[in-house]
Amino acid sequence: MAANKKVLDYLNSNDIEYEVVEHPRVFTSIEEAKALGIDADEIAKCLVINMRGEYVLVVVPGDRRVSNTKLRAALGNKRARLATEAEMKMDFPDWELGAIPPLGDLFGLPIYLDIDLIDHETLLFSAGTHTDSIKIDSADLINLIRPDITELCEDQERWAA
């Protein structure tokens, strides 16, 4: 399967340099990192957060877990939670489940980025499928998506890659 055309069109229309990286079909950021031979913290994992029917995108390192306390504080919403599979299928039908790219403008959604991602030279994120990733300069991604940068992850050891 090829990268989602909407992702490629969006990056091209914004004159962003990127590389499409194909890999075996994977369903987690840890699996993606292993398939690509990189550290999982180089994966920009995008999560869809539901705030009572309104969505935001949250982007964290692939080897980290979101802290509900930090997430809800950053969003100013005590009821913010991860969107369900049913919500994802209904409200994001053009994307493979669990493969939403961190491109808020594609969805008209605000985006929050964990502060730990800004120290990387390059990042990889889902290209809308489970078989393709986008490799991009992290500064280009940040300039493109204009996220709110904050601390979103739990204060514990990273997941083993």
Residue frames as a rotation matrix with the C-alpha (Angstrom) as fourth column:
MET 1
0.584 0.812 0.000 0.00
0.812 -0.584 0.000 0.00
0.000 0.000 -1.000 0.00
ALA 2
-0.296 -0.675 0.676 1.23
0.651 -0.660 -0.375 3.51
0.699 0.329 0.634 -0.73
ALA 3
-0.853 -0.058 -0.519 1.30
0.439 -0.620 -0.650 6.54
-0.284 -0.782 0.554 1.51
ASN 4
0.176 0.979 -0.099 -2.02
0.814 -0.202 -0.544 8.35
-0.553 0.015 -0.833 1.75
LYS 5
-0.138 -0.207 0.969 -2.26
0.892 -0.451 0.031 10.81
0.431 0.868 0.247 -1.15
LYS 6
0.811 0.497 0.309 -3.65
0.312 -0.814 0.491 13.54
0.496 -0.301 -0.815 1.12
VAL 7
0.678 -0.646 -0.350 -0.46
0.358 -0.126 0.925 13.44
-0.642 -0.753 0.146 3.20
LEU 8
-0.250 -0.830 0.498 1.79
0.871 0.033 0.490 13.68
-0.423 0.557 0.715 0.15
ASP 9
0.129 0.381 0.916 -0.31
0.761 -0.630 0.155 16.44
0.636 0.677 -0.371 -1.45
TYR 10
0.960 0.253 -0.119 -0.26
0.263 -0.667 0.697 18.42
0.097 -0.701 -0.707 1.80
LEU 11
0.351 -0.907 -0.232 3.51
0.455 -0.051 0.889 18.15
-0.819 -0.417 0.395 2.21
ASN 12
-0.340 -0.475 0.812 4.11
0.934 -0.072 0.349 18.97
-0.107 0.877 0.468 -1.46
SER 13
0.419 0.589 0.691 1.78
0.661 -0.720 0.213 21.97
0.623 0.367 -0.691 -1.41
ASN 14
0.989 -0.108 -0.098 3.76
0.006 -0.642 0.766 23.35
-0.146 -0.759 -0.635 1.53
ASP 15
0.577 -0.807 -0.123 7.13
-0.380 -0.133 -0.915 22.76
0.722 0.575 -0.384 -0.21
ILE 16
0.525 -0.350 0.776 8.29
-0.756 0.229 0.614 20.41
-0.392 -0.909 -0.144 2.55
GLU 17
-0.176 -0.652 -0.737 11.19
-0.765 0.562 -0.314 18.06
0.619 0.509 -0.598 1.89
TYR 18
0.265 0.311 0.913 10.43
-0.813 0.582 0.037 14.53
-0.519 -0.752 0.407 3.05
GLU 19
-0.712 -0.420 -0.562 11.08
-0.640 0.717 0.275 10.91
0.288 0.556 -0.780 2.29
VAL 20
0.546 0.835 0.068 8.47
-0.821 0.517 0.243 8.14
0.168 -0.189 0.968 2.12
VAL 21
-0.645 -0.751 0.143 9.84
-0.760 0.610 -0.225 5.10
0.082 -0.254 -0.964 3.92
GLU 22
0.366 0.756 -0.543 8.15
-0.657 0.623 0.426 1.78
0.660 0.201 0.724 3.21
HIS 23
-0.713 -0.536 0.453 8.21
-0.700 0.500 -0.510 -0.99
0.047 -0.680 -0.731 5.81
PRO 24
-0.776 0.470 -0.421 6.40
0.375 0.880 0.291 -4.21
0.507 0.068 -0.859 6.68
ARG 25
0.134 0.927 0.349 2.84
-0.077 -0.342 0.937 -3.81
0.988 -0.153 0.026 7.99
VAL 26
-0.762 -0.380 -0.524 3.08
0.514 0.138 -0.847 -2.74
0.394 -0.915 0.090 11.65
PHE 27
0.232 0.965 0.124 0.53
0.546 -0.235 0.804 -1.55
0.805 -0.119 -0.581 14.18
THR 28
0.828 -0.013 -0.560 2.56
0.504 -0.421 0.754 0.10
-0.245 -0.907 -0.342 16.94
SER 29
0.822 -0.568 0.029 5.29
-0.522 -0.774 -0.360 2.70
0.227 0.280 -0.933 17.02
ILE 30
0.201 -0.757 0.622 7.60
-0.619 0.394 0.679 0.17
-0.759 -0.521 -0.389 18.70
GLU 31
0.361 -0.002 0.933 7.06
0.511 0.837 -0.196 -2.27
-0.780 0.547 0.303 15.81
GLU 32
0.974 0.026 0.225 7.57
0.203 -0.536 -0.819 0.55
0.099 0.844 -0.527 13.32
ALA 33
0.575 -0.811 0.106 10.88
-0.800 -0.531 0.281 1.55
-0.172 -0.247 -0.954 14.92
LYS 34
0.079 -0.527 0.846 12.08
-0.189 0.826 0.531 -2.07
-0.979 -0.202 -0.035 14.90
ALA 35
0.614 0.241 0.752 11.10
0.619 0.444 -0.648 -2.48
-0.490 0.863 0.123 11.24
LEU 36
0.932 -0.229 0.281 13.00
0.025 -0.732 -0.680 0.69
0.361 0.641 -0.677 10.34
GLY 37
0.260 -0.885 -0.387 16.01
0.859 0.395 -0.326 -0.03
0.442 -0.247 0.863 12.54
ILE 38
-0.328 -0.307 0.894 15.70
-0.056 -0.938 -0.343 3.19
0.943 -0.162 0.290 14.53
ASP 39
-0.955 0.042 -0.294 15.07
0.296 0.043 -0.954 4.16
-0.027 -0.998 -0.054 18.14
ALA 40
-0.191 0.980 0.052 11.37
0.956 0.174 0.238 4.37
0.224 0.095 -0.970 18.97
ASP 41
0.083 0.221 -0.972 11.76
0.591 -0.796 -0.130 7.91
-0.802 -0.563 -0.197 20.31
GLU 42
-0.872 -0.388 -0.299 12.38
-0.029 -0.569 0.822 9.01
-0.489 0.725 0.485 16.69
ILE 43
-0.575 0.774 0.264 8.79
0.690 0.286 0.664 8.06
0.439 0.564 -0.699 15.85
ALA 44
-0.900 0.413 0.139 6.30
-0.435 -0.831 -0.347 10.91
-0.027 -0.373 0.928 16.22
LYS 45
-0.749 0.652 -0.119 3.28
0.652 0.757 0.039 8.94
0.116 -0.049 -0.992 17.44
CYS 46
-0.803 0.532 0.268 0.02
-0.458 -0.839 0.294 10.78
0.381 0.114 0.917 16.76
LEU 47
-0.752 0.605 -0.264 -2.97
0.649 0.607 -0.459 10.18
-0.117 -0.516 -0.849 19.00
VAL 48
-0.441 0.715 0.543 -6.49
0.019 -0.598 0.802 11.49
0.897 0.364 0.250 18.51
ILE 49
-0.918 0.117 -0.380 -7.95
0.382 -0.005 -0.924 12.90
-0.110 -0.993 -0.040 21.71
ASN 50
-0.180 0.943 0.280 -11.69
0.537 -0.145 0.831 13.32
0.824 0.300 -0.481 22.19
MET 51
-0.980 -0.018 -0.200 -12.90
0.174 -0.568 -0.804 16.20
-0.099 -0.823 0.559 24.35
ARG 52
-0.298 0.954 -0.037 -16.63
0.250 0.041 -0.967 15.54
-0.921 -0.298 -0.251 24.42
GLY 53
0.586 0.599 0.546 -17.02
0.604 0.126 -0.787 15.40
-0.540 0.791 -0.288 20.66
GLU 54
0.885 -0.424 -0.193 -14.25
-0.460 -0.731 -0.504 17.82
0.073 0.535 -0.842 19.76
TYR 55
0.784 -0.620 0.022 -10.91
0.621 0.784 0.005 16.38
-0.021 0.010 1.000 18.72
VAL 56
0.639 -0.750 -0.169 -7.28
-0.745 -0.659 0.106 17.44
-0.191 0.058 -0.980 19.06
LEU 57
0.733 -0.516 -0.443 -4.13
0.152 0.759 -0.633 15.68
0.663 0.396 0.635 17.93
VAL 58
0.738 -0.568 0.363 -1.38
-0.551 -0.198 0.811 14.86
-0.389 -0.799 -0.459 20.39
VAL 59
0.701 -0.588 -0.403 2.10
-0.125 0.455 -0.882 13.88
0.702 0.669 0.246 19.20
VAL 60
0.686 -0.456 0.566 4.51
-0.623 0.034 0.782 12.07
-0.376 -0.889 -0.261 21.50
PRO 61
-0.393 -0.866 -0.310 7.69
-0.919 0.374 0.123 10.00
0.009 0.333 -0.943 21.13
GLY 62
0.146 0.500 -0.854 6.92
-0.624 0.716 0.313 6.46
0.768 0.487 0.417 20.02
ASP 63
-0.355 -0.356 -0.864 8.37
0.350 0.807 -0.476 4.93
0.867 -0.472 -0.162 23.16
ARG 64
-0.992 -0.009 0.124 6.41
-0.103 -0.499 -0.860 7.06
0.070 -0.866 0.494 25.62
ARG 65
-0.305 0.934 -0.186 2.97
0.912 0.343 0.224 6.96
0.273 -0.102 -0.957 27.22
VAL 66
-0.304 0.316 0.899 0.74
-0.038 -0.947 0.320 9.98
0.952 0.063 0.300 27.57
SER 67
-0.898 0.075 -0.434 0.08
0.437 0.021 -0.899 11.13
-0.059 -0.997 -0.052 31.12
ASN 68
-0.016 0.970 0.243 -3.67
0.859 -0.111 0.499 11.73
0.511 0.217 -0.832 31.50
THR 69
0.404 0.124 -0.907 -2.93
0.754 -0.606 0.253 14.31
-0.518 -0.786 -0.338 34.18
LYS 70
-0.535 -0.691 -0.486 -0.50
0.240 -0.676 0.697 16.27
-0.810 0.256 0.528 31.98
LEU 71
-0.778 0.307 0.548 -2.73
0.585 0.039 0.810 15.88
0.228 0.951 -0.210 28.92
ARG 72
0.232 0.969 -0.085 -5.82
0.923 -0.192 0.332 17.17
0.306 -0.156 -0.939 30.67
ALA 73
0.239 -0.241 -0.941 -3.87
0.545 -0.768 0.336 20.06
-0.804 -0.593 -0.053 32.21
ALA 74
-0.797 -0.603 -0.032 -2.39
0.285 -0.422 0.861 21.03
-0.532 0.677 0.508 28.82
LEU 75
-0.676 0.603 0.424 -5.81
0.532 0.002 0.847 20.90
0.510 0.798 -0.322 27.16
GLY 76
-0.891 0.368 0.264 -7.65
-0.453 -0.696 -0.558 22.49
-0.021 -0.617 0.787 30.07
ASN 77
0.082 0.925 -0.371 -10.21
-0.833 0.268 0.484 19.70
0.548 0.269 0.792 29.87
LYS 78
-0.354 -0.208 0.912 -10.79
-0.847 0.484 -0.218 17.18
-0.396 -0.850 -0.347 32.67
ARG 79
0.465 0.647 0.604 -12.65
-0.304 0.757 -0.578 14.80
-0.832 0.085 0.549 30.37
ALA 80
0.272 -0.438 -0.857 -10.08
-0.959 -0.057 -0.276 14.55
0.072 0.897 -0.436 27.55
ARG 81
0.237 -0.167 0.957 -9.52
-0.273 0.934 0.230 10.92
-0.932 -0.315 0.176 26.55
LEU 82
-0.842 -0.539 -0.023 -8.16
-0.233 0.325 0.917 8.83
-0.487 0.777 -0.399 23.72
ALA 83
-0.071 0.821 -0.566 -10.67
-0.994 -0.104 -0.026 8.48
-0.081 0.561 0.824 20.88
THR 84
0.104 0.202 0.974 -12.22
-0.277 0.946 -0.167 5.02
-0.955 -0.253 0.154 20.59
GLU 85
-0.830 -0.376 0.412 -11.86
0.222 0.455 0.863 2.78
-0.511 0.807 -0.294 17.55
ALA 86
-0.021 0.912 0.409 -15.53
0.960 0.132 -0.246 3.33
-0.278 0.388 -0.879 16.73
GLU 87
0.633 0.200 -0.748 -15.05
0.157 -0.979 -0.129 7.12
-0.758 -0.036 -0.651 16.83
MET 88
-0.365 -0.865 -0.344 -11.96
-0.302 -0.240 0.923 6.84
-0.881 0.441 -0.174 14.65
LYS 89
-0.695 0.149 0.703 -13.74
0.618 0.623 0.480 4.70
-0.366 0.768 -0.525 12.05
MET 90
0.335 0.935 0.113 -16.69
0.901 -0.283 -0.329 7.11
-0.276 0.212 -0.937 11.94
ASP 91
0.838 0.089 -0.538 -14.90
0.115 -0.993 0.014 10.46
-0.534 -0.074 -0.843 12.07
PHE 92
0.025 -0.883 -0.468 -11.63
-0.767 -0.318 0.557 9.62
-0.641 0.345 -0.685 10.24
PRO 93
0.690 0.425 0.586 -12.75
-0.086 0.852 -0.517 7.14
-0.718 0.307 0.624 7.54
ASP 94
0.898 -0.345 -0.275 -10.01
-0.326 -0.101 -0.940 8.04
0.296 0.933 -0.203 5.02
TRP 95
-0.036 -0.960 0.279 -7.24
-0.913 -0.082 -0.399 6.81
0.406 -0.269 -0.873 7.31
GLU 96
-0.025 -0.048 -0.999 -6.14
0.152 0.987 -0.051 3.41
0.988 -0.153 -0.017 8.47
LEU 97
0.893 0.444 0.071 -7.09
-0.032 -0.095 0.995 2.90
0.448 -0.891 -0.070 12.10
GLY 98
0.752 -0.622 -0.216 -4.14
0.362 0.116 0.925 3.96
-0.551 -0.774 0.313 14.23
ALA 99
-0.155 -0.838 0.522 -2.25
0.954 0.010 0.299 5.58
-0.256 0.545 0.799 11.37
ILE 100
0.871 0.482 0.096 -3.31
0.491 -0.855 -0.167 9.23
0.001 0.192 -0.981 11.60
PRO 101
-0.098 -0.938 0.333 -0.48
0.815 -0.268 -0.515 11.58
0.572 0.221 0.790 10.58
PRO 102
-0.051 0.033 -0.998 0.39
0.858 -0.510 -0.060 14.51
-0.511 -0.859 -0.002 12.86
LEU 103
-0.900 -0.186 0.394 -0.82
0.401 -0.708 0.581 17.09
0.171 0.681 0.712 10.36
GLY 104
-0.522 0.721 -0.455 -3.56
0.478 -0.195 -0.857 19.06
-0.706 -0.665 -0.243 12.11
ASP 105
-0.528 0.309 -0.791 -4.37
-0.600 -0.795 0.090 21.22
-0.601 0.522 0.605 9.09
LEU 106
-0.910 0.199 -0.365 -5.51
-0.172 0.619 0.766 18.11
0.378 0.760 -0.529 7.17
PHE 107
-0.438 0.742 -0.508 -8.25
0.808 0.573 0.140 17.69
0.395 -0.349 -0.850 9.74
GLY 108
0.031 0.395 0.918 -8.78
-0.072 -0.915 0.396 21.28
0.997 -0.078 0.000 10.89
LEU 109
0.819 0.250 -0.516 -7.61
0.420 0.352 0.837 20.23
0.391 -0.902 0.183 14.35
PRO 110
0.598 -0.654 0.464 -5.28
-0.774 -0.621 0.123 21.82
0.208 -0.432 -0.877 16.89
ILE 111
0.602 -0.485 -0.634 -2.12
0.249 0.869 -0.428 19.87
0.759 0.100 0.644 17.63
TYR 112
0.766 -0.382 0.517 -0.06
-0.633 -0.314 0.708 19.42
-0.108 -0.869 -0.482 20.78
LEU 113
0.501 -0.710 -0.495 3.52
-0.066 0.539 -0.840 18.18
0.863 0.453 0.223 20.61
ASP 114
0.907 -0.246 -0.343 5.48
0.404 0.274 0.873 16.68
-0.121 -0.930 0.348 23.48
ILE 115
0.789 -0.599 -0.138 8.57
-0.576 -0.799 0.172 18.72
-0.213 -0.056 -0.976 24.28
ASP 116
0.173 -0.767 0.618 10.85
-0.140 0.602 0.786 15.66
-0.975 -0.222 -0.004 24.03
LEU 117
0.537 0.076 0.840 10.36
0.729 0.460 -0.507 15.55
-0.425 0.885 0.192 20.23
ILE 118
0.994 -0.073 -0.082 11.98
-0.103 -0.878 -0.468 18.93
-0.038 0.474 -0.880 19.56
ASP 119
0.339 -0.934 0.110 15.50
-0.584 -0.117 0.803 17.65
-0.738 -0.336 -0.586 20.28
HIS 120
0.184 -0.234 0.955 15.55
0.505 0.856 0.112 15.28
-0.843 0.461 0.276 17.29
GLU 121
-0.696 -0.483 -0.530 17.12
-0.241 -0.539 0.807 16.19
-0.676 0.690 0.259 13.97
THR 122
-0.656 0.543 -0.525 14.61
-0.536 0.155 0.830 14.08
0.531 0.826 0.190 12.04
LEU 123
-0.455 0.612 0.647 11.35
-0.522 0.406 -0.750 12.37
-0.722 -0.679 0.135 12.91
LEU 124
-0.928 0.288 -0.238 9.23
-0.044 0.548 0.835 9.71
0.371 0.785 -0.496 11.29
PHE 125
-0.516 0.828 0.221 5.45
-0.510 -0.089 -0.855 9.59
-0.688 -0.554 0.468 11.38
SER 126
-0.302 0.504 0.810 2.68
0.545 0.788 -0.287 7.52
-0.782 0.354 -0.512 9.87
ALA 127
-0.956 -0.039 -0.292 1.82
-0.220 -0.565 0.795 8.38
-0.196 0.824 0.532 6.30
GLY 128
-0.179 0.980 -0.088 -1.79
-0.972 -0.190 -0.136 7.35
-0.150 0.062 0.987 6.87
THR 129
0.590 0.285 -0.755 -1.11
-0.450 0.893 -0.016 3.63
0.670 0.349 0.655 6.42
HIS 130
0.817 -0.295 0.496 0.51
-0.348 0.433 0.832 0.86
-0.460 -0.852 0.250 8.43
THR 131
0.593 -0.600 0.537 3.13
0.735 0.676 -0.057 0.26
-0.328 0.428 0.842 5.71
ASP 132
0.100 -0.537 0.838 4.49
0.691 -0.569 -0.447 3.75
0.716 0.623 0.314 5.03
SER 133
0.397 -0.072 -0.915 6.12
0.765 -0.526 0.373 6.43
-0.508 -0.848 -0.154 7.12
ILE 134
0.780 -0.196 0.594 7.27
0.236 -0.787 -0.570 9.96
0.580 0.585 -0.567 6.39
LYS 135
0.099 -0.819 -0.565 10.80
0.969 -0.051 0.243 10.95
-0.228 -0.572 0.788 7.36
ILE 136
0.614 0.222 0.757 11.08
0.430 -0.899 -0.084 14.69
0.662 0.377 -0.647 7.85
ASP 137
-0.614 -0.762 0.206 13.36
0.316 -0.476 -0.821 17.27
0.723 -0.439 0.533 9.41
SER 138
-0.221 0.581 -0.783 11.89
0.975 0.142 -0.170 17.92
0.012 -0.801 -0.598 12.86
ALA 139
-0.679 -0.044 -0.733 12.22
0.201 -0.971 -0.129 21.69
-0.706 -0.235 0.668 12.49
ASP 140
-0.909 0.380 -0.173 10.28
-0.282 -0.254 0.925 21.52
0.307 0.889 0.338 9.21
LEU 141
-0.386 0.799 -0.460 7.54
0.654 0.589 0.474 19.49
0.650 -0.118 -0.751 10.87
ILE 142
-0.299 0.244 -0.923 7.27
0.857 -0.356 -0.372 21.89
-0.419 -0.902 -0.103 13.80
ASN 143
-0.840 -0.037 -0.541 7.18
-0.134 -0.953 0.273 24.93
-0.525 0.302 0.796 11.51
LEU 144
-0.825 0.539 -0.170 4.54
-0.078 0.190 0.979 23.24
0.560 0.820 -0.115 9.36
ILE 145
-0.193 0.823 -0.535 2.15
0.668 0.509 0.543 22.10
0.719 -0.253 -0.648 12.07
ARG 146
-0.469 -0.061 0.881 2.66
-0.331 -0.913 -0.239 25.04
0.819 -0.404 0.408 14.50
PRO 147
0.118 0.553 -0.825 1.85
0.540 0.661 0.521 22.94
0.833 -0.507 -0.220 17.57
ASP 148
0.654 -0.022 0.756 1.45
-0.673 -0.472 0.569 23.90
0.344 -0.881 -0.324 21.16
ILE 149
-0.053 -0.757 -0.651 4.63
-0.008 0.653 -0.758 22.42
0.999 -0.034 -0.041 22.65
THR 150
0.315 0.254 0.914 4.21
-0.903 -0.217 0.372 21.06
0.293 -0.942 0.161 26.15
GLU 151
-0.835 -0.530 0.148 5.05
-0.546 0.762 -0.350 18.14
0.073 -0.373 -0.925 28.42
LEU 152
0.119 0.960 -0.255 2.57
-0.934 0.196 0.298 15.34
0.336 0.203 0.920 27.80
CYS 153
0.145 -0.131 -0.981 4.25
-0.181 0.971 -0.156 12.08
0.973 0.200 0.117 28.79
GLU 154
0.969 0.200 -0.144 4.48
0.067 0.350 0.934 10.10
0.238 -0.915 0.326 31.98
ASP 155
0.277 -0.897 0.345 7.58
-0.920 -0.351 -0.173 10.46
0.276 -0.270 -0.922 34.11
GLN 156
0.581 -0.135 0.803 8.72
-0.315 0.872 0.375 6.86
-0.750 -0.471 0.464 33.86
GLU 157
-0.489 -0.829 0.271 11.03
-0.099 0.362 0.927 4.67
-0.867 0.426 -0.259 31.88
ARG 158
-0.203 0.337 -0.919 10.47
-0.964 -0.232 0.128 4.47
-0.170 0.913 0.372 28.17
TRP 159
0.809 0.481 0.337 8.93
-0.378 0.866 -0.328 1.37
-0.449 0.138 0.883 26.59
ALA 160
-0.196 -0.888 0.415 11.55
-0.103 0.440 0.892 -1.11
-0.975 0.133 -0.178 25.45
ALA 161
0.393 0.276 -0.877 12.07
-0.855 -0.242 -0.459 -1.09
-0.340 0.930 0.141 21.72
